[in-house]
Amino acid sequence: MTKNDYKNSRAQLMAEVQAALTSGDVDKANDLMGQVTKMDSEHEEVSKAQANFNALTDVAPTTMDVQATSESLTPVTTTAPTKPVDSDEEDPRYKSAWAKFAMGKPMDADDLNVLDSVNQAYNAEFTHQTTNTPTLIPQTVVNGIWKLAEEEYPLFADFRKFAVTGKLTFNKHDGIVSGDAQWVDEDGQADDEENKFGQLVLDGFEVNKVATVTWKMKSMSENDFITFLTQELADRIGVALGVGASHGTGVKQAKGVITLLNEETDKPQIKTYTNQVTYQDLTGAMALIHSTLANGTVIYANNATIWNQLANVVDTNNRPIFVPDTNAGGVGNIFGRAIKADAGLADGEILIGNAAGTGVMNTNEGMSVAMEDHVKSRKTDYGAYAIVDFGLLTTKGFALLTTAPKA
């Protein structure tokens, strides 16, 4: 059985399952679901064999050459980064077909063809080992999920985004150890230049979050259902990625900015304060940012820290330095730097940095969703799945002010 035959047969069986459940014929529904399970098991064995074959195939990673500045990134290999499918380029029928599939509604031949045509390339490129073959979420829905997540977690939002299948490697110039440009006498000789280079490798971590929907809620209109599911998945995925951008541990997830700052010897980019942050604390933290990255600096803190700490900072003349202003995408500014409320930061943490110039994120595999019905509880689980990774080109673009003492 080819992949297309499997997908078409499975979709047809699932439609028959839904019809049986709608008519109240539970025995027939259970029998059909048994057939689906058997079909999935057979397909999974094929998928495992294909995955083992793929693992033996040596695919050269995409490599990019960058400077640790706010300049744009450019590829240096023949494998160029790919951008996600633009919502304007997507077949407008796919969103409706996908919604019917997700809601378990009857699908005609045109719906199945549209669903298959979009997912054919996706499932050919990625081999999944799940009992429910996932379907690619419409780009308009994905855009909505990212947008909602980014509104709550602006640090994550400010990372530069890439969509490169496979491993993405950044060659970065960390600095000149010796031999930088210098003044010399007419007959003098300049020192040989010694450069320090490094690499940032984005390999990919799995993000999988589940939203549970009752069958009664699936009776709503397609547009209402998509809006609801977008919000549910954004809430769950947003927490994982938004908190991960700052506090990711590096264990089965990407390392966050604060984790990277804490790992450095002597923690040079971290300053502490006691009780109330002062004018001198902020200027001292700003001084830690490298000059080439200072122009893109943003101040990130959670809502409580903004209004309990930053809004109460005064200068040497006892005048507040916080300026309420929503025009720059935040709630205000200090020293002309936008202040953005980020729910991923803990109380007392003030993260200052140039995320747009130093933070990079790669979506290794586009967001998809797999579904699982529960007959007894009359609920459906929607599991959103993606492979992403992020990191910093340099830590010199960030500084952390915190009440916690250095470990």
Stockholm file with secondary structure:
# STOCKHOLM 1.0

chainA/1-407         MTKNDYKNSRAQLMAEVQAALTSGDVDKANDLMGQVTKMDSEHEEVSKAQANFNALTDVAPTTMDVQATSESLTPVTTTAPTKPVDSDEEDPRYKSAWAKFAMGKPMDADDLNVLDSVNQAYNAEFTHQTTNTPTLIPQTVVNGIWKLAEEEYPLFADFRKFAVTGKLTFNKHDGIVSGDAQWVDEDGQADDEENKFGQLVLDGFEVNKVATVTWKMKSMSENDFITFLTQELADRIGVALGVGASHGTGVKQAKGVITLLNEETDKPQIKTYTNQVTYQDLTGAMALIHSTLANGTVIYANNATIWNQLANVVDTNNRPIFVPDTNAGGVGNIFGRAIKADAGLADGEILIGNAAGTGVMNTNEGMSVAMEDHVKSRKTDYGAYAIVDFGLLTTKGFALLTTAPKA
#=GR chainA/1-407 SS CCHHHHHHHHHHHHHHHHHHHHHTCHHHHHHHHHHHHHHHHHHHHHHHHHHHHHHTSCCCCEEEEEESSSSCCEECSSSCCBCCCCTTTSCHHHHHHHHHHHHTCCCCHHHHHHHHHHHHHHHHHSCCCSSSCCEECCHHHHHHHHHHHHHHCHHHHHSEEEBCSSCEEEEEEEEEEECCSCCCCTTCCCCCCEEEEEEEEECCEEEEEEEEEETTGGGSCHHHHHHHHHHHHHHHHHHHHHHHHHHCBSSSSCBCHHHHHHHSTTCTTEEECCSSCCHHHHHHHHTTSCGGGGGGCEEEECHHHHHHTGGGCBCTTSCBCCEECCTTSSSEEETTEEEEECTTSCTTCEEEECHHHHEEEEEEEEEEEEEEEETTTTEEEEEEEEEEEEEESCGGGEEEEESSCCC
#=GC SS_cons         CCHHHHHHHHHHHHHHHHHHHHHTCHHHHHHHHHHHHHHHHHHHHHHHHHHHHHHTSCCCCEEEEEESSSSCCEECSSSCCBCCCCTTTSCHHHHHHHHHHHHTCCCCHHHHHHHHHHHHHHHHHSCCCSSSCCEECCHHHHHHHHHHHHHHCHHHHHSEEEBCSSCEEEEEEEEEEECCSCCCCTTCCCCCCEEEEEEEEECCEEEEEEEEEETTGGGSCHHHHHHHHHHHHHHHHHHHHHHHHHHCBSSSSCBCHHHHHHHSTTCTTEEECCSSCCHHHHHHHHTTSCGGGGGGCEEEECHHHHHHTGGGCBCTTSCBCCEECCTTSSSEEETTEEEEECTTSCTTCEEEECHHHHEEEEEEEEEEEEEEEETTTTEEEEEEEEEEEEEESCGGGEEEEESSCCC
//
